[in-house]
Amino acid sequence: MRNASVLLAVVRRRLLLALLALACVSGESVATGVYYIESDVINIGATDLVLNPAGFAHVSGIVDTYSFPGIDSSLVTNAGFGLRYVAKIDLATRKPQWVAVVGAPTKSLAFGLMYPFVDDEARGLAVHANGYAYLVAHDGSANYPLTGGQYRVATAKHVFRVSATGQVARFSIALDPAIRRVGAIAVDAAGNIYLTGSAGAGLVTSSGAPFPSNSVAAACIAPFVMKLDATGQLVTYATYLGVAGTLGERCGAGSEIGIFDPTGFAMAVDSSGNVVVGGQAEPGVRATAGSPDTGSKTPTSYIPVLGNYASHAFVAKINATGTAIVFIARLGGSERDRVTSVVLDSAGAIYVGGKTASRDFPTTPHFGPLPPVSFLTCPGFPAAPEVGFVTKLAADGKQLIYSGYLPVYGEQIANCGGNPYAPFDPLQIAVDASGRVYATGPESSLRAYTAPKDSILTLNPSAVFFVIAPSGLSIEYSTRYGGLTPRAAAIDAWGHFWVAGEVVKRFSEGLTPLEFTHPIPLCATAGTLSVHVAGANNLGTVDFFVDGVAVGTMPVVNSIATKSLSMSPGMRRVVATYHGPSYFDGYSTEPQYVPVNQAGAC
């Protein structure tokens, strides 16, 4: 066994020398091309996740117990069974600052088992720069106090605010009774609150609304957008997004559980206050001139036929005053499609991720490339097919910059009858400053995806992760991973990708928690040592050692510590150790054997 270890070390050393020689010739560093996935960074089941530049995460979801395992009960400001929560987590240390359970602790486990459809639901999370968190929730609690606002009726849909210290502000309002479902929430720099989802007939729309109250006929449904002021008590504007049953088109009546309602599922607000909404809608949400308009113009029907249901994905942009539609684009094929994630970049370009059951969804040449997405036939596979897509639109909504499938699967909108009670399995995306898209979604055991650069081997993978180049012409990285069904995703200020589901995971570039970012020094006696520390952000220091001798300590900046030094000729053994409040305090790199000015290496 020892001989085998020595042989392996020799092979690794020769391989490293070869890589160093290549680096010296090319003048480029050798990239790792992989991501280190930290398991269960936050062990709280979450339905939404918001990151902020200060180094904290807000997560929300439903708690099914009176306590949070592993969390000091003194940090919980309320308690209850089956109630929604908001928690603030330190990204570097993984420790919660506070956990606020929002609602009235009136239920018990027995009550939840007897009445499984009255549980509370969290329907979106937004966080202002001042640390205030805003949550949309559908109430199962019978006695949650209402405190006024424009709508004083006791509906079961509310907006809640949680202060920067975790205190639930009792300013919640009851939303317009016409609102069936809230799919997403956003907040702008001034603290104004934006909602989207589905609404039936009778929504009280604002003056000058592009689609006023008479746009939707009785028993029909359409997506909506609503803006509340920063106090949460005044509706600044409200409008439908399209018509339903009023101009000759068929009326999309949705389903009893709202799954196939014409609905806004995702939204984003730009710096000017314009709102971009993505979701699913009937043909009554019509594309504007010059914008993509694909997919059939007839609503598809769920089997058995109980009514007409939302057919195609849409992306709509509304001006800051809520008085005009900037554009509406329809993205679809011959079957159901929906947008589940919307992100804007600094130039206003719009990135959307979603799910489709259409084999003819609009795609652009050379997207990927990926192995063919598996569209299995229906017999024996009642949940097939539902796959993912990623699309980039120009800021004016008129140009499809790129679009293509991703092998991300699910069951809810399948064209084989589907399963309306199947989990809502979104495809979630995030975009970094360079325009690189990070995408994740669920994987099916029936349609396993083998990533071309798969670095993680899991016996029971449940999700897939992709990094798409800014051009959209290549997949820079992809892997399978297990442990959660993705519900939300985001990129932090240091470039780490976070995914929330049953737990929260973090993806950091590199193979291990600590590693050298490139082979150094490049065959010279002087150079710069650079170490990446997963999730350290701007916290802590790194000690550098050459042949077991300390050569300096440097601070971590943007998760990287660098040290310039000179080394004597020879084969030098280099190690770096992190110290700080981050989770990886005390971790060290694998030893690196660096040839310094060695003949044959350069």
BANUVO-120372 format. One line per 8 residues: number of its first residue (from 1); their letters; for each residue y, z, x of C-alpha. Coordinates in Angstrom, 2 decimals. Layout:
N
NUM	A	Y/Z/X; ...
//
This chain:
602
1	MRNASVLL	0.00/0.00/0.00; 2.34/0.88/2.87; 1.61/-2.46/4.58; 2.47/-4.23/1.32; 5.78/-2.36/1.14; 6.62/-3.32/4.71; 5.76/-6.94/3.99; 7.94/-6.91/0.88
9	AVVRRRLL	10.82/-5.46/2.88; 10.47/-8.21/5.50; 10.44/-10.91/2.81; 13.53/-9.41/1.15; 15.30/-9.25/4.52; 14.54/-12.89/5.35; 15.63/-13.97/1.89; 18.89/-12.06/2.32
17	LALLALAC	19.48/-13.73/5.68; 18.94/-17.13/4.08; 21.40/-16.31/1.30; 23.94/-15.09/3.83; 23.58/-18.25/5.83; 24.16/-20.31/2.70; 27.22/-18.23/1.85; 28.64/-18.75/5.35
25	VSGESVAT	28.20/-22.50/5.09; 29.55/-22.86/1.56; 32.29/-20.24/1.79; 31.30/-18.94/-1.65; 29.84/-15.63/-2.71; 26.37/-15.45/-4.18; 26.73/-14.46/-7.85; 24.15/-12.29/-9.51
33	GVYYIESD	24.25/-14.21/-12.80; 22.76/-11.31/-14.71; 23.90/-8.36/-16.81; 22.85/-4.75/-16.59; 22.14/-3.36/-20.08; 22.69/0.36/-20.49; 20.36/1.73/-23.15; 21.64/3.97/-25.93
41	VINIGATD	25.12/4.47/-24.47; 26.10/6.11/-27.74; 23.21/7.45/-29.80; 24.87/7.13/-33.21; 23.87/4.46/-35.72; 26.96/2.30/-36.24; 28.05/-0.51/-38.51; 31.35/-1.23/-36.74
49	LVLNPAGF	32.92/-0.81/-33.33; 36.52/-1.06/-32.07; 37.55/-0.67/-28.41; 41.02/0.09/-27.09; 42.63/-0.38/-23.65; 42.88/3.37/-23.09; 39.12/3.56/-22.53; 37.86/4.78/-25.88
57	AHVSGIVD	35.64/3.38/-28.61; 35.85/4.08/-32.31; 32.58/3.60/-34.16; 31.86/3.93/-37.86; 28.80/3.97/-40.04; 26.71/6.15/-42.33; 25.24/9.49/-41.31; 21.98/10.48/-43.00
65	TYSFPGID	22.02/14.13/-42.06; 24.31/17.14/-42.12; 24.49/17.09/-38.33; 24.61/14.53/-35.52; 21.72/14.91/-33.05; 23.01/15.68/-29.58; 26.60/16.30/-30.71; 28.22/19.71/-30.73
73	SSLVTNAG	28.73/20.64/-34.39; 32.23/21.90/-33.56; 33.25/18.28/-33.02; 32.33/17.34/-36.61; 35.28/17.84/-38.96; 33.25/17.46/-42.16; 29.60/17.11/-43.12; 27.39/15.58/-45.75
81	FGLRYVAK	24.29/13.51/-46.38; 24.57/9.73/-46.62; 28.34/9.76/-46.03; 30.45/7.52/-43.85; 31.78/8.67/-40.50; 34.28/7.66/-37.80; 33.79/8.84/-34.21; 35.93/8.50/-31.09
89	IDLATRKP	33.91/8.09/-27.88; 35.03/8.12/-24.24; 33.74/4.83/-22.82; 33.22/6.11/-19.29; 31.52/9.43/-20.00; 29.87/8.49/-23.33; 31.05/11.82/-24.73; 32.53/12.06/-28.23
97	QWVAVVGA	36.09/13.29/-28.57; 35.52/14.00/-32.26; 33.40/12.95/-35.23; 34.95/12.82/-38.70; 32.67/12.53/-41.72; 34.74/10.94/-44.47; 33.86/11.88/-48.02; 32.76/14.85/-50.10
105	PTKSLAFG	29.60/16.72/-49.03; 28.01/16.78/-52.47; 24.70/15.08/-51.91; 21.37/16.21/-50.58; 18.32/14.43/-49.26; 16.63/14.83/-52.66; 19.64/13.32/-54.41; 19.63/10.36/-52.03
113	LMYPFVDD	15.95/9.72/-52.65; 16.37/9.90/-56.42; 19.44/7.64/-56.49; 19.11/5.28/-53.52; 21.82/2.86/-54.70; 24.67/5.36/-54.85; 24.92/6.00/-51.10; 28.32/5.56/-49.52
121	EARGLAVH	28.90/2.44/-47.46; 31.26/1.71/-44.57; 32.84/-1.73/-44.93; 34.91/-2.30/-41.83; 36.93/-0.43/-39.24; 40.34/-1.08/-37.66; 42.24/1.02/-35.11; 45.99/1.00/-34.43
129	ANGYAYLV	47.44/1.41/-30.94; 48.55/4.93/-31.90; 44.91/5.96/-32.29; 44.79/6.04/-36.09; 41.58/4.58/-37.49; 41.33/2.82/-40.86; 38.07/2.58/-42.74; 37.12/0.74/-45.91
137	AHDGSANY	34.36/2.39/-47.85; 32.40/1.99/-51.06; 31.92/5.42/-52.59; 28.72/7.00/-53.81; 30.40/10.42/-53.81; 31.30/11.42/-57.36; 34.17/13.75/-56.55; 36.17/12.29/-53.68
145	PLTGGQYR	39.85/13.07/-54.42; 42.20/10.19/-55.13; 45.79/10.67/-54.05; 47.68/7.86/-55.71; 49.10/4.61/-54.51; 49.60/1.45/-56.51; 46.08/1.62/-57.98; 45.41/5.07/-59.43
153	VATAKHVF	42.24/4.18/-61.32; 39.04/5.75/-60.08; 37.27/2.72/-58.61; 34.61/3.18/-55.99; 36.41/1.30/-53.19; 39.00/3.00/-51.01; 40.92/2.80/-47.75; 40.82/5.90/-45.56
161	RVSATGQV	42.85/6.85/-42.51; 41.63/9.13/-39.75; 44.24/10.55/-37.37; 44.14/10.29/-33.59; 42.64/13.80/-33.51; 39.94/13.11/-36.10; 41.54/14.51/-39.23; 41.00/12.56/-42.43
169	ARFSIALD	44.37/11.82/-44.03; 44.21/12.23/-47.81; 46.37/9.20/-48.48; 43.50/6.96/-49.59; 44.16/4.60/-52.48; 41.78/3.14/-54.99; 41.71/-0.65/-54.70; 42.29/-3.14/-57.51
177	PAIRRVGA	39.31/-2.96/-59.91; 38.89/-6.75/-59.64; 37.75/-6.33/-56.04; 33.95/-6.50/-55.92; 33.41/-6.24/-52.20; 35.48/-5.55/-49.08; 34.10/-7.47/-46.14; 36.58/-6.64/-43.37
185	IAVDAAGN	39.75/-4.75/-42.50; 42.43/-5.31/-39.84; 45.66/-3.60/-38.79; 48.70/-5.14/-37.07; 51.07/-3.69/-34.47; 53.33/-2.26/-37.18; 50.44/-0.46/-38.87; 50.16/-2.79/-41.86
193	IYLTGSAG	46.63/-3.00/-43.25; 44.81/-6.21/-44.20; 41.70/-6.54/-46.34; 39.42/-9.41/-47.26; 36.30/-9.71/-49.37; 35.43/-10.93/-52.87; 37.25/-10.43/-56.16; 36.50/-11.31/-59.74
201	AGLVTSSG	38.96/-12.48/-62.36; 42.11/-10.47/-62.92; 43.16/-9.62/-59.38; 46.83/-8.61/-59.44; 48.31/-11.14/-57.04; 51.79/-11.06/-55.54; 54.77/-13.28/-56.27; 54.42/-16.61/-54.51
209	APFPSNSV	50.70/-16.16/-53.87; 49.08/-19.50/-52.91; 46.29/-18.77/-55.39; 47.60/-16.48/-58.15; 45.72/-14.52/-60.79; 45.00/-17.55/-62.99; 43.08/-19.25/-60.13; 39.84/-17.50/-61.11
217	AAACIAPF	38.27/-17.75/-64.55; 36.48/-14.94/-66.36; 33.12/-14.04/-64.81; 33.97/-16.07/-61.68; 34.51/-14.86/-58.11; 36.61/-16.01/-55.14; 37.53/-14.61/-51.72; 40.81/-12.69/-51.46
225	VMKLDATG	43.29/-11.40/-48.89; 45.43/-8.30/-49.40; 48.09/-6.69/-47.21; 49.03/-3.01/-47.57; 52.06/-1.43/-45.94; 51.67/1.14/-43.16; 51.63/4.03/-45.65; 48.64/2.54/-47.43
233	QLVTYATY	50.37/2.99/-50.77; 52.10/-0.36/-51.38; 50.56/-3.82/-51.71; 52.78/-6.20/-49.73; 50.89/-9.26/-50.90; 47.61/-10.23/-52.51; 46.12/-13.65/-53.11; 42.84/-15.35/-53.83
241	LGVAGTLG	41.61/-17.92/-51.30; 40.80/-20.80/-53.58; 39.92/-21.37/-57.22; 36.80/-20.61/-59.26; 35.98/-22.08/-62.67; 39.55/-23.17/-63.44; 39.87/-26.77/-62.17; 36.58/-28.29/-63.23
249	ERCGAGSE	34.44/-26.95/-60.39; 31.36/-24.88/-61.11; 31.90/-21.15/-61.25; 30.31/-19.16/-58.46; 29.13/-16.05/-60.26; 27.69/-14.32/-57.21; 24.76/-11.90/-57.41; 24.27/-8.43/-58.78
257	IGIFDPTG	24.51/-6.94/-55.30; 27.34/-9.16/-54.07; 25.41/-10.73/-51.20; 26.14/-14.31/-52.22; 29.65/-13.76/-53.56; 32.35/-16.08/-52.25; 33.49/-13.53/-49.69; 35.63/-13.00/-46.62
265	FAMAVDSS	33.38/-11.31/-44.05; 35.66/-11.25/-40.97; 39.36/-11.39/-40.18; 41.91/-11.22/-37.36; 45.72/-10.93/-37.27; 47.82/-12.75/-34.66; 51.02/-11.46/-33.02; 53.18/-13.16/-35.69
273	GNVVVGGQ	51.37/-11.52/-38.61; 49.39/-14.59/-39.64; 45.90/-13.73/-40.85; 42.74/-15.70/-40.12; 39.80/-15.07/-42.45; 36.23/-16.32/-42.21; 33.42/-16.02/-44.70; 31.44/-17.95/-47.29
281	AEPGVRAT	32.79/-19.71/-50.35; 32.17/-22.21/-53.14; 33.72/-25.69/-52.97; 36.64/-24.22/-54.91; 37.89/-23.11/-51.50; 39.02/-26.59/-50.52; 39.78/-27.80/-47.01; 43.40/-28.71/-46.29
289	AGSPDTGS	44.39/-32.14/-45.02; 43.30/-32.81/-41.47; 41.01/-29.79/-41.15; 37.21/-30.05/-40.92; 35.60/-30.50/-44.33; 31.83/-30.61/-44.00; 28.93/-29.65/-46.20; 27.95/-30.48/-49.73
297	KTPTSYIP	30.51/-30.06/-52.52; 27.98/-28.59/-54.95; 27.15/-24.87/-54.87; 23.61/-24.04/-53.90; 21.54/-21.76/-56.11; 19.39/-18.80/-55.28; 15.76/-19.12/-56.36; 14.96/-18.16/-59.08
305	VLGNYASH	18.09/-19.75/-60.49; 20.21/-16.92/-61.84; 23.55/-18.56/-61.13; 25.51/-20.49/-58.54; 26.17/-18.88/-55.21; 28.57/-19.27/-52.30; 27.62/-22.31/-50.30; 29.55/-22.85/-47.11
313	AFVAKINA	31.38/-21.19/-44.27; 35.15/-21.34/-44.34; 38.01/-20.42/-42.02; 41.46/-19.89/-43.57; 44.82/-19.03/-42.04; 47.54/-17.41/-44.20; 51.17/-17.09/-43.16; 52.81/-13.72/-42.43
321	TGTAIVFI	54.37/-13.37/-45.89; 51.23/-14.29/-47.80; 53.04/-17.14/-49.55; 51.36/-20.17/-47.94; 48.02/-21.37/-46.66; 48.47/-22.67/-43.10; 45.04/-24.33/-43.23; 41.55/-24.02/-44.67
329	ARLGGSER	38.56/-25.51/-42.85; 35.11/-25.84/-44.41; 32.12/-25.68/-42.05; 28.75/-26.35/-43.55; 25.79/-28.60/-44.13; 23.46/-29.14/-47.05; 22.39/-25.48/-47.33; 24.12/-22.07/-47.21
337	DRVTSVVL	26.45/-21.12/-44.35; 28.67/-18.10/-43.65; 31.15/-16.91/-41.01; 30.46/-13.34/-39.86; 32.83/-12.95/-36.89; 36.38/-14.17/-36.09; 38.26/-13.82/-32.78; 41.63/-15.22/-31.66
345	DSAGAIYV	42.61/-15.87/-28.06; 46.10/-15.56/-26.55; 46.87/-19.22/-27.31; 45.89/-18.85/-30.96; 42.60/-20.75/-30.72; 40.06/-19.53/-33.26; 36.47/-18.65/-32.41; 34.00/-18.05/-35.21
353	GGKTASRD	30.38/-17.01/-35.20; 28.09/-17.07/-38.18; 24.79/-17.95/-39.78; 23.55/-21.13/-41.40; 20.46/-22.46/-43.15; 21.67/-26.06/-42.72; 19.96/-28.48/-40.37; 23.07/-30.65/-40.56
361	FPTTPHFG	25.72/-28.06/-39.68; 28.62/-29.73/-37.77; 27.98/-29.75/-34.02; 29.69/-31.32/-31.04; 27.89/-33.23/-28.26; 26.51/-31.29/-25.33; 27.06/-27.81/-26.77; 24.85/-25.49/-24.81
369	PLPPVSFL	22.54/-26.84/-23.71; 19.91/-24.65/-25.35; 16.28/-25.18/-26.24; 15.98/-26.61/-29.75; 16.69/-24.11/-32.49; 13.53/-23.52/-34.51; 13.84/-24.64/-38.15; 10.41/-23.68/-39.47
377	TCPGFPAA	9.09/-24.99/-42.75; 8.98/-22.65/-45.71; 5.25/-22.15/-46.41; 4.23/-18.83/-44.91; 7.76/-18.13/-43.69; 9.77/-17.05/-46.75; 12.68/-15.96/-44.57; 13.13/-19.24/-42.68
385	PEVGFVTK	15.41/-20.74/-41.66; 18.62/-18.83/-40.97; 20.06/-19.43/-37.52; 23.32/-18.73/-35.71; 26.28/-20.90/-34.83; 29.43/-20.63/-32.71; 32.48/-22.80/-33.35; 35.88/-23.03/-31.67
393	LAADGKQL	38.85/-24.40/-33.65; 42.32/-25.31/-32.46; 45.11/-22.95/-33.54; 46.28/-25.41/-36.21; 42.77/-25.66/-37.65; 42.63/-29.42/-37.29; 40.45/-29.90/-34.22; 36.85/-28.85/-33.77
401	IYSGYLPV	36.88/-28.10/-30.04; 33.18/-27.29/-29.87; 30.42/-26.21/-32.24; 26.70/-25.67/-32.00; 23.64/-23.65/-32.94; 22.41/-20.46/-31.33; 18.81/-19.23/-31.77; 19.82/-16.10/-33.70
409	YGEQIANC	17.81/-15.50/-36.83; 17.86/-13.61/-40.12; 16.67/-13.64/-43.72; 19.52/-13.24/-46.17; 20.81/-16.80/-46.66; 17.57/-18.65/-45.98; 17.09/-21.83/-48.03; 13.49/-20.93/-48.87
417	GGNPYAPF	14.55/-18.55/-51.58; 15.80/-15.99/-49.11; 15.74/-12.29/-49.64; 18.98/-10.90/-51.11; 17.83/-7.38/-50.27; 17.21/-8.30/-46.63; 19.55/-6.71/-44.07; 22.93/-8.33/-43.47
425	DPLQIAVD	22.27/-9.73/-39.98; 25.54/-11.12/-38.64; 26.10/-13.09/-35.48; 28.85/-11.24/-33.62; 31.10/-12.69/-30.93; 33.78/-11.53/-28.51; 36.02/-13.57/-26.19; 37.38/-12.60/-22.77
433	ASGRVYAT	40.71/-13.62/-21.24; 39.24/-16.79/-19.71; 37.85/-18.06/-23.03; 34.28/-17.13/-22.25; 32.38/-16.29/-25.46; 29.89/-13.44/-25.68; 27.53/-13.72/-28.65; 24.72/-11.56/-29.96
441	GPESSLRA	22.51/-11.43/-33.00; 19.03/-10.55/-34.25; 15.84/-12.19/-33.12; 12.81/-12.84/-35.31; 9.31/-12.05/-34.09; 8.25/-15.31/-35.74; 10.81/-17.37/-33.85; 11.07/-15.73/-30.44
449	YTAPKDSI	13.63/-17.22/-28.08; 12.80/-17.53/-24.39; 16.08/-17.29/-22.51; 16.41/-19.73/-19.60; 17.76/-16.90/-17.41; 15.85/-14.06/-19.01; 16.18/-10.98/-16.78; 15.03/-8.32/-19.24
457	LTLNPSAV	11.39/-8.04/-20.23; 10.90/-6.12/-23.47; 7.70/-5.77/-25.47; 9.58/-5.57/-28.77; 12.82/-7.50/-28.45; 15.08/-7.32/-31.47; 18.17/-9.23/-30.35; 19.47/-11.95/-28.06
465	FFVIAPSG	22.64/-12.14/-25.96; 24.51/-15.24/-24.75; 27.48/-15.92/-22.50; 29.04/-19.31/-23.31; 31.26/-21.03/-20.76; 34.95/-21.52/-21.70; 34.31/-25.25/-22.10; 31.49/-24.64/-24.55
473	LSIEYSTR	29.37/-27.07/-22.53; 27.01/-24.58/-20.94; 25.33/-21.24/-21.46; 26.13/-19.16/-18.38; 23.67/-16.43/-19.19; 21.23/-15.38/-21.91; 18.62/-12.71/-22.39; 16.55/-10.88/-24.97
481	YGGLTPRA	16.94/-7.14/-25.44; 15.55/-4.47/-27.71; 16.53/-1.28/-29.43; 19.01/-2.33/-32.08; 20.04/-4.89/-34.66; 23.60/-5.97/-33.74; 26.22/-5.06/-36.35; 29.42/-5.23/-34.28
489	AAIDAWGH	30.50/-6.30/-30.79; 33.57/-6.14/-28.56; 34.77/-6.51/-24.96; 36.63/-3.66/-23.29; 39.58/-3.90/-20.90; 37.21/-3.96/-17.91; 35.09/-6.86/-19.10; 32.10/-4.89/-20.39
497	FWVAGEVV	30.46/-6.18/-23.56; 29.55/-3.56/-26.17; 27.12/-3.92/-29.08; 26.75/-1.47/-31.96; 23.79/-1.03/-34.28; 21.21/1.71/-34.57; 22.65/2.76/-31.18; 25.47/1.43/-29.00
505	KRFSEGLT	24.70/-0.47/-25.80; 26.92/-1.72/-22.97; 26.41/-4.90/-20.94; 27.85/-4.84/-17.42; 27.63/-7.74/-15.00; 25.07/-7.04/-12.30; 21.46/-5.97/-11.94; 21.94/-2.22/-11.48
513	PLEFTHPI	24.54/0.46/-12.26; 25.93/0.15/-8.71; 25.70/-2.97/-6.62; 27.55/-4.95/-4.00; 29.39/-7.83/-5.60; 28.58/-10.35/-2.83; 26.87/-10.47/0.59; 29.35/-9.07/3.10
521	PLCATAGT	30.71/-9.21/5.68; 30.23/-12.95/5.88; 28.57/-13.02/9.28; 31.52/-11.46/11.10; 32.24/-8.13/12.72; 34.96/-7.35/10.18; 34.98/-7.74/6.43; 35.40/-6.11/3.06
529	LSVHVAGA	32.71/-4.14/1.27; 33.00/-4.43/-2.51; 30.94/-2.42/-5.01; 30.80/-2.78/-8.79; 30.16/0.41/-10.79; 28.98/-0.20/-14.34; 31.32/1.36/-16.86; 33.43/3.33/-14.37
537	NNLGTVDF	36.62/1.51/-15.36; 39.38/3.28/-13.34; 37.57/6.57/-12.86; 36.06/8.08/-9.74; 35.52/7.09/-6.12; 32.87/5.37/-4.01; 31.63/6.67/-0.63; 30.60/3.95/1.84
545	FVDGVAVG	27.93/4.49/4.49; 26.90/2.25/7.38; 23.64/3.22/9.08; 23.87/6.61/7.39; 27.37/7.36/8.68; 30.25/7.78/6.21; 32.93/5.15/6.83; 35.34/5.91/4.01
553	TMPVVNSI	35.94/6.75/0.37; 37.79/4.40/-1.96; 39.01/4.68/-5.58; 37.46/2.68/-8.38; 39.83/0.13/-9.96; 38.59/-2.04/-12.81; 35.06/-0.81/-12.06; 35.24/-2.04/-8.44
561	ATKSLSMS	35.79/-0.17/-5.20; 36.56/-2.06/-1.99; 36.58/-0.99/1.65; 37.73/-3.00/4.67; 36.10/-2.14/7.97; 34.71/-3.41/11.23; 31.06/-3.10/12.18; 29.36/-3.52/15.54
569	PGMRRVVA	26.94/-6.45/16.00; 23.43/-5.89/14.76; 21.51/-5.45/11.51; 23.56/-2.85/9.64; 22.23/-0.77/6.74; 24.94/-0.35/4.09; 24.85/2.05/1.09; 27.54/3.06/-1.42
577	TYHGPSYF	27.52/6.15/-3.71; 29.67/6.74/-6.78; 31.26/10.07/-7.71; 33.29/10.63/-10.85; 33.27/11.41/-14.57; 31.47/8.21/-15.50; 27.85/8.39/-16.63; 26.60/7.15/-13.24
585	DGYSTEPQ	27.98/10.03/-11.17; 25.84/10.38/-8.03; 24.19/6.96/-8.32; 23.86/4.81/-5.19; 23.36/1.14/-4.48; 20.13/-0.25/-3.15; 20.38/-0.38/0.66; 21.81/-3.67/1.87
593	YVPVNQAG	20.85/-5.00/5.29; 23.80/-6.93/6.63; 23.52/-9.14/9.72; 26.74/-8.70/11.67; 27.45/-11.57/14.07; 23.73/-12.25/14.47; 22.47/-15.46/16.01; 20.52/-17.54/13.53
601	AC	22.08/-15.96/10.49; 25.26/-18.06/10.49
//
